[in-house]
Amino acid sequence: MVTVTESAKQELKKILLNYTDMSQARLRLVNREDGELGLGMDIEMPGDRCIEYDGLAVLVVEEKLAENLTGVTIDVDKTPNGSELVILGKPRD
């Protein structure tokens, strides 16, 4: 399963609260067509793995993808333009 740092969990929560008012909305980690990992807005589905922060589910990952994410970390980089989520590492095949 992917590792999510505390600062990344805070940022994920901030994104959810700022960009949606749907109580079921979650950020979903996906494997894009180009093979890179990305984030999108979705709802939690049966079988998803869930990352929570302050009692709020902030990130969901489909179970099969989650099994391939050992060694992958989501963190935050501080940039001149503010905080930016970064995904470190690559999923296993």
Secondary structure by P-SEA (a helix, b strand, c coil): cccccaaaaaaaaaaaaaccccccbbbbbbbccccccbbbbbcccccbbbbbccccccbbbcaaaaaacccbbbbbbbccccbbbbbcccccc
